Amino acid sequence: MLALLSVAFAFTSCSDDDSSEPSTTPSDYSYSGDGSKKKPYTATDARNFVKNLTWTNKDNYDKTDDVYVKGKISRIDNYGTFAENVPNGYASFYISEDGTQNNEFFCFRVLYFGNKVYKMGQTDIKVGDNVVIYGKLMNYRNSTPETVAGAAYLISLNGATDGGYVEDTSSYSGDGSKQKPFSATDALDFVKNLTWTDTDTYDKTGDVYVKGKISRIVSNGTFTGGGTYGNATFYISDDGTDLIEFHCFRILYFEGKKYKSGQTDIKVGDEVIVYGKLMNYKGNTPQTVPDEAYLISLNGATDGGAGYEGGYSVSFATNAGAQRWSAATDGTYGEGFSCTAEGLNIGFYKHTCSMNLPTPNDNHVRIYKNSVLSIAATGGKKIKEIVINCAPNAGTASYCFDMAGLEGGASAVADKSALTITWKGSASKVVLHANNGQVRMEGLTVVFE
């Protein structure tokens, strides 16, 4: 059995031989899954897997290692829904294989994507939703198979994820990753069960790669001077015919930018790879989410041989005149401001700073002491170097300090003589903490792998 049992209390074994499978693992049941990412347990699997675990009290019980469990929500606990009046930021609900109340498994105090508490504005759950959860299981009071409170979280909701999980694709030719993009047929199947209520309420996937040949181009959607929105709308298929097609709707150009005259146009027969989020429009039209997917490869060519394979840098000013900063809230680091530029999502947030952060002015961004700077690459890219250009102050010092690395590994090192702060490593997201003093950022250079 893939997921072995762990115990919530210390005990002494009577035998030196611990090579056998724990006796609490049921052997009289044939499992549909194995609890792995590739083959999650069903609700019935989960019930059987924990049915013989023991519970003495809240501090003394058996629990499994982290496993994946998949099912359809059959009931939602009154005080467990993702709603504004729930202060604990988790959900409690039941799942079953068919969405009925037969053979249910209790998902108790389940956290949100990324193992974080839920906050308003994030997608709510409802009866009938298809979910995958990840975490530890137990047999509460020896009679209620359920997740361990606060030790499991949502990993997939109607196929939508936080970008770090793709459901079982063993029958697919690809898995939606950069290395193995979905085919057009894969993409059709992957989103067919997503729900759609209206243009503001619908399910969507995390960012995935989809590969195919252009079979049709929609009128007024080509990359031409007549396209006023800077995007393209076309269909792709596995073989270039119009028999089994996937709709690439409002696709942006390389690096998620609007198309400009003079760049390579698309034509029927072109082999493309697109990257972004998918949906099931009106419940019957699998397609990309408009303006949330972009071209990543065109007949093997990328944005100058760089974007899809990496190995290039972007530099730009960070002041208000150059970037469109908007007020934003990060689930981990609190309130602040963010913008999107050159294939990057950039933000600075209060974190443990006691003062409200100022709106970027026309000269620089002020990252107050104890606030953070977040830089995340889009399109599956990874960052290998960041150089922050700092503004000098009126005295002999400068607004240029070492910054601690909260995400992405290494810290960033200041060179006061050069007025730069440099981070080096390998990460898709880097978060730097201004723990030594206020940093005033005039410009930013990011080098991709």
VENGI-V84843 format. One record per helix or strand of 3 or more residues. SS is the DSSP state (@ for helix, = for strand). FROM is the first residue (numbers start at 1). LEN is the number of residues. If there is no record, write none. Layout:
SS,FROM,LEN
SS,FROM,LEN
//
This chain:
=,5,3
@,43,8
=,55,3
=,60,5
=,67,10
=,91,6
=,105,8
@,113,3
=,130,11
=,144,14
@,184,8
=,196,3
=,208,10
=,232,6
=,245,8
@,254,3
=,271,11
=,285,14
=,313,5
=,326,5
=,334,8
=,344,6
=,365,3
=,372,6
=,383,8
=,403,5
=,412,4
=,420,8
=,429,5
=,439,10
//
